[in-house]
Amino acid sequence: MSRWFHDGEPANVVSIDDRAFQYGDGLFETIAIRSGEPRLWNYHVDRLVMGCERLQIAVPDVPTLRKQLDKAVTDSGEISAYCAAKIIVSCGISARGYARENPTAAKTYIGVFATMPVAAKLYRDGVETLVCDTRLALFSATAGLKTLNRLEQVLARSECVAHSAFEGLTLDASEQLICGTMSNVFIVANKSIITPSLHRCGVEGVMRRHTMETLAENGIAVNMRDVGEAEFYQSDEVFLTNSQFGILPVRRCGEKVWQQNPITRDVMAMMAKKGVAECAL
């Protein structure tokens, strides 16, 4: 069970008139808490600020937000060595209708909840995936933002549950691979690392960014470009990134099975050295 806080105080009620409830008018970040610290905090802040500016929501005061997050983690009673926190920024209550004043003052909620580590076996052997029937819309005005409207992901995630897949991979309306329902995707082809371009849809995950920057520090360039479904199936390796689990190799997608993943193992080792302990094998 998660515990929620607003302005640093416990909260379990949100007004039914709140625009987050009425229209999904707001943003969120889900942050891995490791050893009491929010992992990749600055990356989460960068994305939250970008989202607020795009949606014309007043940016929360970052130092205050961090203090409230730290207090929420402490007061939640969860094991702060390994849990997760979710920050929701809502546009709050306004007059009935879609329109609102801009910039709109934000209401911020912080939830803290227990999480279970992904089984070590999946880091070692890889995960089962599928390509979802649900397609992502192209060139949405909110493309790239972590908005509170996640209906495409809800529909795609339901497909994963129905097929007992760890993750579902989503294509856009032009049949290009974009991301997973909760992850970003990298493929390896001819010893080159490629990740789908996200300029039309999808969200740049903080672990995706961290992985690409870590690879760059090690002299390895990642090619960001369109990736079709056929190229995905013909790739030599596939791995997923996510703020909570770090990096996971993909073992299967439908009938396609990847037997070896030496480059993925190298990337995981680099990430483990950068503090993503889950990647240490």
N, C-alpha and C positions, 0 to 999 in steps of 0.2 A: 504494500500500500504506500502510495506517495504522500508526502506532506507538502503543503503549499503555503507560501508566504507572500504578502503584499506590503511593500514599504517596510520590510524587515519584521513584520508581525504575522503570526499565524493567520491563515485565511482558508476558508472552505466554501465560500459563497461568492459567485459572480453574478451581477445583475443580468437579468434576461434581456435587457435593452443594450447590453454591451455590444459594440460592433464586432468584436471577436466572435461572439455567438451568432449575431444576426447575419453577418456577411463574410466571416473569415477575414476581417479587416485587421491585419496585424502580422507579426513575424514571430519566429521562434528559433532558438538554438538549443541543441541537446549536447551537453558537455560531459566528457568522461572525467570523473573525479578519481584521481590516483594519488594515494598517500596524502590525502587531504587537499590536494591542489587541483585546480581546473586545468586539464591538459589542453595545450594549444589555445590558451585563453586569448592571446592577441589576435589569432586568426579568427576566432569566433567574433571578437569585437569588430574586426575589420568588416566582416560580412554583415553583421547586425547594423553597423553604421551605414554601410552601402544600401542596405535594404530600407532603412528609415529614410534616407535621403531620396531614394527612388519613389517611395510611397508618400513622401511628404509628411512624415511623422517626426515630431521633435525627438532628437537623439537623446536617450537617457544619459545622465551624467555617469561616465564610465567609472571613475573612482568610487562613487556611491554605489553603483551597481555591483562592483566587485566586493565591497564591504557587505552588502546585503546577501550576496551569494555565499561568502564565507560564513556569515552568521546562519544562513539557512542550512548549510551543510552541517554545522556544529549543532544547531538546535533540532535538526530532523531526527537525530538518534540513529541514523543509518551508519554503517561501518564506512567511515570516510576513506579508508585505505582503498576501497573499491566500490564505487557507486556511480550514479549519474545524476546530473541536474539539468532541468529544462527551464530556460528563460522564455517567457511569453511577453511580447510587447503588443498591447492592444491599443486601438484608437479610442477605447472607452465609450462613453454614452454620448449620443448626439441626437438631434432632432430626427424624426422618422424619415427614411428615404436614403438613397445611396449617397447623396452629396454630403460633404463635410467641409469645414473650414480647413485651410492649409496654411502653414503647418499645424498639425493637430498634436496637442499634448498627449504624451504616452502614459498608459497605465501598465505597470510592469509586475509580473507575477513570476515567482521562482518556485519550482517544485523539485524535490529531492526524492529519489527512489532507489531501491536496491536493484542491482543487476547481477546476473550470473555470468562468469567468464565463459567464453566459447571453449568447448572441449579441446584439449590438446591434440586429440586425434585429428580434428579438422584442420588444424594448422599443419599437421604432418601429412595427412592424406588428401586434403582438399575437400571442397564442398560440392554438393549437387545443386545445379541450377536449371532453369528453363527460360526460354524466350516467351514472354507474355504476349497474349493476344491484344491486350490493352496498348494503345498507341498514345504517344505524347503529342500534344498540340504544338504546332510550329509558330515561332515568333510571337508568343504571347507577350503582352505588355509587362507581365511579371516574370518573364523568363529569367532564370538565374537566382530568383529570390526564394528565401525559406519562408513563404507565406503560410498562414494558417489554413489555407485551402489546399488540401492534399488529396483530393478525390481521385486523381489519376493513380496516385500511389496506393490508395485504399483498394481500388479495383484490381490493380496489378498484384498487390499483396495477397488478395483473396485467391488468386490463381495459384500462388505458391502454396498456400495452405491446402488447397484442394489436391495438389500433386505431391505434397510432402517434400517440397524443395526448400533448401536453405534460403535461396534468393531467386528473384525473378528479374531477368534482364529486359529492358524496355527499348523499343525502337520508336522513332518518331514517325510522323505521317508520311515521310518520304522513304521509309524503310531503312534508315540509318540507325546504327546502334548508338544509344545515348548513355545509359547508366542503369544501375539496378534500382529496385524499389527503395533501398536504404543504403546504397553504396555507389561508388564510382568504379569504372571498369578500365583495366589496362590489358592489352594483348602484347604478346611477344612474337615477332615474325622475323626470321633471318637474323636473329640476335639483336634486333632493334625493338625498343619499347615504344608502344603507341597507345594513346588514349583518345577517345572520341572528342571531337570539338563540341563545345557546349554553347556556341554562339546563338543557336536557334531555340534551344530549350535545355532543360536539365539544370542541376545545381552543382557548382564547384564545391565539393566537400573539403573540409579543412584537412583531412588526412590525405586527400588527393594532392592538395597544395604542398603539404609537408613532404610527401613522397617525392614530388617533382623537384622541390628545392634540395632535398637530401641527395637525390641522384645527380643534380647539377653540381653540387659540392664535390661529388665523386667523379666528375668529368663525364657524366652520362646524360645525354640529351634525350628528352622525351618528345616524340613527334605528336603534336595535337592536330588531328585532321579527321575528316569523315571516315567512318568505318562501316562498310556494308555488312549485312548478315553473312554473306558468303565468305568474306575475308575473315570474319570472326571465327567461323567454323574451320577455316583452313589454317588458323594461327597455330604456333608451336606451343604456346603457353597462355594462360589467362589468370589474372588475379584481381581481387576486389579490394577496395580501400573503404574504411569507415571510421569515424571518430571514436567509436567504442571498441571495435575489435582490432583496429590497426590494418593488417594485411592478411588476407586469406587466399590461398591458391584455389583455383577451380579444378575439380577433377572431372566433372561431367556436365554437359548441357544437352539434354535430350539423348540422342544416340551417339553423340560425339564424346569420346573419352580422351583426356590428356594423361598420358602415363608418366611423363617426366617433366620437371619444372626447375632446372638448375638456375636459370636467371632469376626466377621468382624467389628462390632460396637466397640468392645473393642479395636481392633487394630487401628481403625480410631481415637479413643479418645487418644490413646498413641501418635499417629502421630501429632495430633493437639497440644498436649503439647510440642512436639518437633519442633513446628514452622510451620507445614504444615496447615495453617489456614483453607484451603478448607475442611479439614476433620472434622472440628468442626460442630456438628449437633445441 
